[in-house]
Amino acid sequence: MSAARPNPRVSKTILFIGIAVIANSFGNLMLALGMDRMPAFQHVELAHYLVGLLTNPFLIPGAAMSAVYTLAQISLFSWADLSFVIPCTASSYALTTMLGEFVLGEHVHWARWLGVVLITCGVVLVAETPVTTKPRPRENPA
């Protein structure tokens, strides 16, 4: 008896959702860390504020991680349903909330944790459905 081969589309989808979730969560963490170190916008000159943004050691990497998230997500849209991708990448909310609590030292209220649990339940339900439900055009038409 041979083991069933994994579906390449499903494996690729899991990989790209993982990349999107990690890049989104850590990108947001870096942006939050960077903006914590910036002065209030209304209290400085625009030129000084822009220099501060560009020289902030967290903002450029945070923006780069956000770009990776966006590229992973739009790639997913090329083979997976919108109604699958968006709910599954919402698992980044759980990771981001944990980073807020344990890295940034935020006190996350129980109601927010309950919301995270509900989102996680929704992600689990959606992840059990097919990646795509509509026929895709052939890649190499004959």
N, C-alpha and C positions, 0 to 999 in steps of 0.2 A: 504494500500500500504506500503510495507516494504522497508527500505533503502537497497540498494545494498551493499553486503559485500565487503570490499576491498580485492584485490588479495594479499595474503601473500607474494608472490615473489616480487611484486611491492613495498609493504611496507618495506620489508627487504632491498630491493635495495635502496630505498630512505634513509633509516637509515644509511646504510653503505656508501653511497656516501656522506652523511652529515659528517659522522665520518672522511672519507678520506679527504674531503675538509678542514675541520677545523684543523685536525692534520697536514696536509701538510702546510697550511698557517701559523699556529702558530709555527710549528716546524721550518719553514724557518725564521720566525721572530726571534725566539730565537737563531738560528744559526747566523743570521746577527748581533744581539745584542752582542753575544759572540765574534764573530770575530772582531767586532769594538774595542773590549777591548784587543785584542792581538797585540803584536808587529809585525812588518814586519818580515816575516819568514827568510829572508836573513840576518837580523841583530842580530840574537841570536843563541846560541848553540842549536843543535837539542834536547838534553836532557832537557834543560831549556824550550824550546818551548813545548815539549810533556807534561811536568809537568804543564805548563800554560794551555794547552788544557784540561787536566784532572781535574784541580782545578777551571776552569772557571764555574761560577754558571749558565751560560746559555747553554753551549754546551752539557752537558749530558742530560738535559731535552729536548733540541732541537733534539738531536739524538733519544731520546726515542719517541718523537712525530713523527719523521720521520719513526720510526719502526712501530708505530701504523698505520700510513698512508699506509705503505707497506702491513701490514697484512690485513687491510680493503680492499685494492685494490686486493690482490690475492684471498681473500675470494669472492669478487664480480665476479672474473673470473670463479668461480666454478658454477655459475648459470646464469650469464649475458654475453652477447656478448662483445667481445673486442671492437667492433665498437660502442658500447653503453657506456661502462665504461670509456674509455679514454676521449672521448669528454665531458661527464658529469662531470668527476673529473677535467676537465680543468677550471671549475668555480672557482677553487682555485686561478687561476691567477687574477681574479677580487678581491677576498678578500685579496690576498697578495699585490696587488698594492695599495689597500686602506690602509693596514697596513703600507706599505712603506711611503705613503704620510702623514698619520695622526699620526702614532706612531714614526716612524723613522725620520720624518721631511724632507723626500726627496721631491724635487720638481719634480712632475711627469708631463712631457711635454704633451701637448694636443694630440700629435700623439700617445703617449702610451695609453692615455685614450680612444682614438678612437679604438685602437687595442683591448682594454679591452671590449669596447662596441660590437665590432664584434665577439669576443670570446663568450660573453654573449648571443648574438643572436644565435650563433651556438649551444650553450648549450641548449637554449630553443627549438630550432628545433629538436635536437637529443632527448631531454627528452620527446617529444611527440610521439616518435616511441616505438615499443615494446622492452622490456628488452632483450628478446631473440628471435631469428628468426629460430633457428635450433632445431630439436628434441634433447632432453637430454636423456641419458641412464637412465633406471629405477634405483632407489636407492636400491630397494630390488627385484632382479630378482627372478621370481617364477620357 
